[in-house]
Amino acid sequence: MGSAAQSTSASNTQAGTAQSGKVSPADKLFMRKAARGGKAEVELGKLAQEKASSPEVKQFGQRMVTDHSQAANQLKQVAEQKGVTLPDTLSAKDKATKARLEKLSGDQFDRAYMKDMVMDHTLDVREFKNEAKTGKDPDLKNFASQTAPTLEEHLKQAKSIAPKGSSQTASR
């Protein structure tokens, strides 16, 4: 009987803890949105490194690439443990944002990118804090609560850089 229990335990681990790792639909949605959002931050960060005129914006873009790549790797590990497949493409909204930003350069790029970063990170902080509080999966809640402070730093930094170009409501 002991070996049957070990065998069951081993097969559960190999199958992404299929039984014990049942992930709620809300947690799966959070994981997928976080994966897509992180990918967008990395791609837009790379774009900022190429197109920004301000050294501060370029540096912020580099931080987005570094921090969001690290978070993506952590999320991927959690997802693999749970047997959840994460998307590896940008959402339609993020593709449109990237296309819009690719057409800009210099000061225009800096203002538009930083305005975007303030809006994105405002939403991200809210979603990650919500997941940390209300998520069902303990590993995912832990990931969200560990990542939220970094996102709050990003938001604070984005807000401090954004107003330097122009007012944040100029294009609304």
C-alpha positions as CSV (number, residue, x, y, z in Angstrom):
1,M,0.0,0.0,0.0
2,G,2.9,2.4,0.7
3,S,4.2,2.1,-2.8
4,A,0.8,2.7,-4.3
5,A,0.5,5.9,-2.3
6,Q,4.0,6.9,-3.4
7,S,3.2,6.2,-7.0
8,T,0.0,8.2,-6.8
9,S,1.9,11.0,-5.2
10,A,4.6,10.9,-7.9
11,S,2.1,10.8,-10.8
12,N,0.2,13.8,-9.3
13,T,3.4,15.8,-9.2
14,Q,4.3,14.8,-12.8
15,A,0.8,15.8,-14.0
16,G,1.1,19.3,-12.5
17,T,-0.6,18.2,-9.3
18,A,-3.7,17.6,-11.4
19,Q,-5.9,16.7,-8.3
20,S,-4.6,18.9,-5.6
21,G,-3.5,21.7,-7.9
22,K,-7.0,22.5,-9.2
23,V,-6.9,26.2,-10.1
24,S,-10.0,28.3,-9.9
25,P,-11.2,30.1,-13.1
26,A,-10.5,33.4,-11.4
27,D,-6.9,32.4,-10.6
28,K,-6.4,31.1,-14.1
29,L,-7.7,34.4,-15.5
30,F,-5.3,36.3,-13.3
31,M,-2.4,34.1,-14.4
32,R,-3.2,34.6,-18.1
33,K,-3.7,38.4,-17.7
34,A,-0.5,38.7,-15.7
35,A,1.5,36.7,-18.3
36,R,0.2,38.9,-21.1
37,G,0.7,42.1,-19.2
38,G,4.2,41.1,-18.3
39,K,5.0,40.3,-21.9
40,A,3.7,43.7,-22.9
41,E,5.8,45.5,-20.3
42,V,8.9,43.7,-21.6
43,E,8.2,44.4,-25.3
44,L,7.3,48.1,-24.6
45,G,10.4,48.4,-22.3
46,K,12.6,47.2,-25.2
47,L,10.9,49.8,-27.4
48,A,11.6,52.5,-24.9
49,Q,15.3,51.6,-24.8
50,E,15.4,52.1,-28.6
51,K,13.1,55.1,-29.1
52,A,13.1,57.2,-25.9
53,S,14.9,60.5,-26.0
54,S,15.2,60.9,-22.2
55,P,17.8,58.8,-20.4
56,E,15.4,58.5,-17.5
57,V,12.7,56.9,-19.8
58,K,15.3,54.6,-21.4
59,Q,16.4,53.5,-17.9
60,F,12.8,52.9,-16.9
61,G,12.3,50.8,-20.0
62,Q,15.4,48.7,-19.0
63,R,13.9,48.2,-15.5
64,M,10.6,47.0,-17.1
65,V,12.5,44.4,-19.2
66,T,14.5,43.2,-16.2
67,D,11.7,43.2,-13.5
68,H,8.9,41.9,-15.7
69,S,11.1,39.1,-17.2
70,Q,11.9,38.0,-13.7
71,A,8.2,38.1,-12.7
72,A,7.3,36.2,-15.9
73,N,9.7,33.4,-15.0
74,Q,8.3,33.1,-11.5
75,L,4.7,33.1,-12.8
76,K,5.7,30.4,-15.4
77,Q,7.0,28.2,-12.7
78,V,3.8,28.5,-10.7
79,A,1.7,27.9,-13.8
80,E,3.7,24.8,-14.7
81,Q,3.2,23.4,-11.2
82,K,-0.5,23.9,-11.6
83,G,-0.7,22.5,-15.2
84,V,-1.8,25.9,-16.6
85,T,-0.7,27.0,-20.0
86,L,0.1,30.7,-20.2
87,P,-0.3,32.8,-23.4
88,D,2.9,33.8,-25.1
89,T,1.5,36.6,-27.3
90,L,0.4,40.1,-26.7
91,S,-3.3,41.0,-26.3
92,A,-5.0,42.9,-29.1
93,K,-4.9,46.0,-26.9
94,D,-1.2,45.7,-26.2
95,K,-0.5,45.0,-29.9
96,A,-2.3,48.3,-30.7
97,T,-0.4,50.2,-28.0
98,K,2.9,48.9,-29.3
99,A,2.0,49.8,-32.9
100,R,1.0,53.3,-31.8
101,L,4.2,53.8,-29.8
102,E,6.4,52.5,-32.7
103,K,5.2,55.4,-34.8
104,L,6.4,58.0,-32.2
105,S,9.9,59.2,-31.4
106,G,11.7,61.6,-29.1
107,D,9.6,63.6,-26.6
108,Q,6.3,62.4,-28.1
109,F,7.3,58.8,-27.5
110,D,8.5,59.6,-24.0
111,R,5.2,61.2,-23.0
112,A,3.0,58.5,-24.6
113,Y,5.0,55.6,-23.1
114,M,5.2,57.0,-19.6
115,K,1.4,57.9,-19.7
116,D,0.8,54.3,-20.7
117,M,3.0,53.0,-17.9
118,V,1.1,55.0,-15.3
119,M,-2.2,53.7,-16.5
120,D,-1.0,50.1,-16.8
121,H,0.7,50.0,-13.5
122,T,-2.3,51.6,-11.7
123,L,-4.4,48.7,-13.0
124,D,-1.6,46.1,-12.3
125,V,-1.2,47.1,-8.7
126,R,-5.0,46.8,-8.1
127,E,-5.2,43.4,-9.8
128,F,-2.1,42.0,-8.0
129,K,-3.3,43.3,-4.6
130,N,-6.8,41.8,-5.2
131,E,-5.3,38.4,-6.2
132,A,-3.1,38.5,-3.1
133,K,-6.2,39.0,-0.9
134,T,-8.9,37.0,-2.7
135,G,-7.0,34.4,-4.8
136,K,-7.7,30.7,-4.0
137,D,-4.4,29.2,-4.8
138,P,-1.7,29.8,-2.1
139,D,1.2,29.7,-4.5
140,L,-0.4,32.3,-6.8
141,K,-1.4,34.5,-3.8
142,N,2.2,34.4,-2.7
143,F,3.4,35.3,-6.2
144,A,0.9,38.2,-6.3
145,S,1.8,39.5,-2.8
146,Q,5.6,39.3,-3.6
147,T,5.2,41.1,-6.9
148,A,2.8,43.9,-5.9
149,P,5.5,46.0,-4.1
150,T,7.7,46.0,-7.2
151,L,4.7,47.1,-9.3
152,E,4.0,49.8,-6.8
153,E,7.6,51.0,-7.2
154,H,7.1,51.0,-11.0
155,L,4.0,53.1,-10.6
156,K,5.6,55.6,-8.3
157,Q,8.6,55.9,-10.7
158,A,6.4,56.2,-13.7
159,K,4.4,58.9,-12.1
160,S,7.5,60.8,-11.2
161,I,8.8,60.6,-14.8
162,A,5.5,61.1,-16.7
163,P,4.7,64.8,-15.7
164,K,8.2,66.0,-16.8
165,G,7.2,65.8,-20.5
166,S,3.7,67.3,-20.3
167,S,0.5,67.0,-18.4
168,Q,-0.8,63.4,-18.3
169,T,-4.2,64.3,-19.7
170,A,-2.9,66.1,-22.8
171,S,-4.1,63.5,-25.2
172,R,-7.5,62.8,-23.5
